[in-house]
């Protein structure tokens, strides 16, 4: 059975981490499979949004420690370099919206992979845990990059050093994630977000993501110049013309993601 399930429907690529007996903890097979399916989603023009979730009761419990401590398994340096860093780079560099639908516990690398996505939603029963300090490791998978930017340095420091469990509703309050939904409506509500994104101007959204990525590094003047240049690109798209025509004609636009 595949460690990452995938299917495409109405412009949305639905991806599910699929090691439910291990709360979808990562081993090498699953890490490489996720990289491969993300590459396919990037190259497929029919995919206009990516929806990432977990099979079973959890989203992702992080690294499978049995593999990480196996003398015959990959070493930590290899795990970070070949498994997690490439996943994070793909999540940020694919110029399509990515929704993380956190359906249960998201711990360690699982939490940080979720936070690297563009929009993060969770069930009210879900939780986020920076579990690394519990076993003497540091937060990888860009946790030290994204979490301080989302919740501030002081709170990020405490969460990473203490390893506190953060319930989904608290994660919303502190700005870590976008929204939480009741467990019985979560799947429908989270997929509604993805389906909506898949009908929007994909190029423009991808360019917005490009600008957000650079805003971490640019000065104000550099960001203003980049916005100018990227706006010209957006203004040359089919969807810009369609959006303007629909507005003038007082009708709903039909975007093609081009």
PLY file of the C-alpha trace (Angstrom):
ply
format ascii 1.0
element vertex 258
property float x
property float y
property float z
element edge 257
property int vertex1
property int vertex2
end_header
0.00 0.00 0.00
1.29 3.45 -0.90
2.57 5.58 1.96
1.07 8.66 0.27
-2.39 8.41 -1.25
-3.32 10.86 -4.00
-6.16 11.65 -6.34
-7.13 14.70 -8.38
-10.68 15.98 -8.47
-11.97 19.29 -9.84
-8.56 20.90 -9.81
-7.61 19.76 -6.29
-4.87 17.19 -5.63
-5.89 15.40 -2.44
-2.82 13.95 -0.73
-2.96 11.83 2.39
-0.01 10.63 4.45
-0.76 6.95 4.83
0.89 5.16 7.74
-2.09 5.30 10.11
-0.77 2.54 12.35
2.19 4.86 13.11
0.11 8.06 13.22
1.62 8.81 9.80
5.13 9.23 11.17
7.71 9.65 8.42
10.05 6.96 7.24
12.28 7.26 4.19
9.73 5.65 1.91
6.99 8.12 2.83
9.30 11.15 2.67
10.48 10.29 -0.83
6.95 9.41 -1.93
5.67 12.80 -0.78
8.46 14.57 -2.66
7.57 12.63 -5.80
3.86 13.36 -5.63
4.50 17.06 -4.95
6.69 17.18 -8.06
3.87 15.67 -10.09
1.39 18.17 -8.69
3.69 21.04 -9.61
4.01 19.85 -13.21
0.32 19.01 -13.71
-1.65 21.97 -15.09
-4.87 20.26 -13.98
-3.78 20.69 -10.35
-4.66 24.17 -9.12
-4.61 23.47 -5.40
-2.96 20.86 -3.16
-4.73 19.51 -0.06
-2.52 17.66 2.41
-3.94 15.61 5.27
-3.36 12.35 7.15
-5.08 8.98 7.09
-6.68 7.77 10.30
-6.65 9.63 13.61
-3.50 11.70 13.19
-2.02 14.17 10.74
1.65 13.28 11.31
3.57 12.32 14.44
6.90 13.42 12.96
9.83 11.12 12.39
9.51 7.37 12.89
12.06 7.00 15.69
12.45 3.28 15.06
13.97 4.12 11.68
16.05 7.00 13.06
17.64 4.79 15.72
18.12 1.72 13.51
21.88 1.17 13.02
21.10 0.13 9.45
18.77 3.06 8.81
19.51 6.59 7.61
21.43 8.89 9.97
19.92 12.12 11.26
21.94 14.23 8.84
20.59 12.19 5.94
17.03 12.35 7.26
17.08 16.14 7.49
18.99 16.69 4.24
17.22 14.15 2.04
13.78 13.85 3.64
12.55 17.02 5.33
14.48 19.87 3.71
13.39 18.87 0.19
9.76 18.61 1.33
9.81 22.10 2.85
11.43 23.55 -0.26
8.75 22.01 -2.43
5.91 23.26 -0.23
7.21 26.82 -0.42
8.41 26.88 -4.05
5.41 25.26 -5.75
3.48 28.29 -7.00
0.11 26.80 -6.24
-1.87 27.13 -2.99
-1.32 24.30 -0.49
-3.82 23.62 2.28
-2.75 21.59 5.31
-5.83 19.90 6.76
-4.66 18.80 10.20
-7.04 16.04 11.20
-5.32 15.05 14.46
-2.00 15.33 16.23
0.76 17.15 14.35
4.02 16.65 16.22
7.66 17.40 15.50
8.36 17.47 11.78
4.66 16.82 11.21
3.75 20.11 12.88
6.39 22.05 10.97
5.46 20.56 7.61
1.91 21.72 8.25
3.09 25.22 9.20
5.10 25.45 5.96
1.87 25.17 3.94
0.00 28.27 2.76
-3.22 27.78 4.72
-3.45 25.56 7.80
-6.79 24.42 9.22
-7.42 21.83 11.90
-10.10 19.90 13.71
-10.87 21.26 17.16
-9.57 18.00 18.63
-6.21 18.36 16.84
-3.04 19.61 18.51
0.41 20.87 17.55
3.53 19.84 19.46
7.14 20.90 19.02
8.22 17.56 20.42
11.94 17.79 19.66
13.12 18.92 23.09
11.55 15.82 24.63
14.25 13.71 22.99
17.12 16.18 22.99
16.84 17.38 19.39
16.27 20.78 17.79
13.19 21.72 15.72
13.89 20.95 12.07
11.70 21.11 8.96
11.95 24.92 9.08
10.27 25.11 12.48
12.79 27.66 13.70
12.03 29.73 10.59
8.24 29.71 10.41
7.05 29.44 14.02
8.69 32.69 15.27
7.22 34.51 12.28
3.77 33.14 13.03
3.57 33.54 16.82
6.53 35.73 17.81
9.94 34.92 19.22
8.93 34.68 22.88
6.08 32.26 22.34
8.00 30.22 19.77
10.90 29.87 22.20
8.61 28.60 24.93
6.77 26.16 22.68
10.01 24.73 21.32
11.88 24.53 24.61
9.01 23.28 26.76
7.35 21.10 24.13
3.86 22.17 25.19
0.85 20.72 23.39
-1.13 23.46 21.64
-4.82 22.68 21.06
-6.17 23.75 17.67
-8.30 26.58 19.04
-5.29 28.03 20.89
-3.27 27.71 17.69
-5.88 29.88 15.94
-5.85 32.47 18.73
-2.06 32.85 18.65
-1.94 33.09 14.84
-0.24 29.75 14.29
-3.02 28.48 11.99
-5.92 29.96 10.02
-9.04 28.25 11.38
-10.32 25.27 13.31
-13.56 23.42 12.64
-15.72 21.01 14.61
-14.64 17.44 14.04
-17.89 16.46 12.30
-17.68 19.33 9.79
-13.91 19.49 9.40
-13.53 17.46 6.22
-16.29 19.32 4.39
-15.15 22.76 5.55
-11.46 22.18 4.82
-12.16 20.74 1.39
-14.41 23.71 0.66
-11.38 25.98 1.09
-9.33 23.85 -1.32
-12.13 23.68 -3.89
-12.53 27.46 -3.71
-8.79 27.99 -4.25
-8.86 25.62 -7.23
-11.37 27.91 -8.97
-9.37 31.08 -8.37
-6.62 32.70 -10.51
-3.86 30.15 -9.94
-1.07 32.21 -11.48
-1.92 35.26 -9.39
-2.07 33.18 -6.22
1.26 31.57 -7.07
2.82 34.99 -7.64
1.43 36.14 -4.30
3.17 33.16 -2.70
6.41 34.14 -4.43
6.14 37.63 -2.96
5.35 36.33 0.51
8.42 34.09 0.38
10.66 37.04 -0.49
9.07 39.38 2.06
11.04 37.59 4.78
14.30 38.83 3.23
13.56 41.99 1.25
13.69 45.56 2.43
10.56 47.67 1.89
12.06 49.20 -1.24
13.03 45.80 -2.64
9.55 44.45 -1.94
7.88 47.42 -3.61
10.02 46.92 -6.71
9.29 43.21 -6.76
5.53 43.85 -6.41
5.74 46.19 -9.41
7.50 43.60 -11.54
5.28 40.72 -10.49
2.11 42.76 -10.96
3.07 43.18 -14.61
3.26 39.40 -14.92
-0.14 38.99 -13.24
-1.62 41.65 -15.51
-0.65 39.67 -18.59
-2.68 36.57 -17.60
-5.94 35.31 -19.00
-7.45 35.36 -15.53
-6.76 39.08 -15.07
-8.60 39.86 -18.28
-11.42 37.51 -17.29
-11.69 39.05 -13.84
-11.92 42.58 -15.22
-14.45 41.60 -17.89
-16.58 39.76 -15.36
-16.56 42.80 -13.06
-17.58 45.14 -15.88
-20.24 42.72 -17.11
-21.54 42.15 -13.57
-21.14 38.37 -13.69
-19.14 35.73 -11.88
-15.69 35.17 -13.40
-14.64 31.82 -14.80
-10.94 31.52 -14.12
-8.78 28.99 -15.96
-5.62 29.22 -13.88
-3.72 30.74 -16.81
0 1
1 2
2 3
3 4
4 5
5 6
6 7
7 8
8 9
9 10
10 11
11 12
12 13
13 14
14 15
15 16
16 17
17 18
18 19
19 20
20 21
21 22
22 23
23 24
24 25
25 26
26 27
27 28
28 29
29 30
30 31
31 32
32 33
33 34
34 35
35 36
36 37
37 38
38 39
39 40
40 41
41 42
42 43
43 44
44 45
45 46
46 47
47 48
48 49
49 50
50 51
51 52
52 53
53 54
54 55
55 56
56 57
57 58
58 59
59 60
60 61
61 62
62 63
63 64
64 65
65 66
66 67
67 68
68 69
69 70
70 71
71 72
72 73
73 74
74 75
75 76
76 77
77 78
78 79
79 80
80 81
81 82
82 83
83 84
84 85
85 86
86 87
87 88
88 89
89 90
90 91
91 92
92 93
93 94
94 95
95 96
96 97
97 98
98 99
99 100
100 101
101 102
102 103
103 104
104 105
105 106
106 107
107 108
108 109
109 110
110 111
111 112
112 113
113 114
114 115
115 116
116 117
117 118
118 119
119 120
120 121
121 122
122 123
123 124
124 125
125 126
126 127
127 128
128 129
129 130
130 131
131 132
132 133
133 134
134 135
135 136
136 137
137 138
138 139
139 140
140 141
141 142
142 143
143 144
144 145
145 146
146 147
147 148
148 149
149 150
150 151
151 152
152 153
153 154
154 155
155 156
156 157
157 158
158 159
159 160
160 161
161 162
162 163
163 164
164 165
165 166
166 167
167 168
168 169
169 170
170 171
171 172
172 173
173 174
174 175
175 176
176 177
177 178
178 179
179 180
180 181
181 182
182 183
183 184
184 185
185 186
186 187
187 188
188 189
189 190
190 191
191 192
192 193
193 194
194 195
195 196
196 197
197 198
198 199
199 200
200 201
201 202
202 203
203 204
204 205
205 206
206 207
207 208
208 209
209 210
210 211
211 212
212 213
213 214
214 215
215 216
216 217
217 218
218 219
219 220
220 221
221 222
222 223
223 224
224 225
225 226
226 227
227 228
228 229
229 230
230 231
231 232
232 233
233 234
234 235
235 236
236 237
237 238
238 239
239 240
240 241
241 242
242 243
243 244
244 245
245 246
246 247
247 248
248 249
249 250
250 251
251 252
252 253
253 254
254 255
255 256
256 257
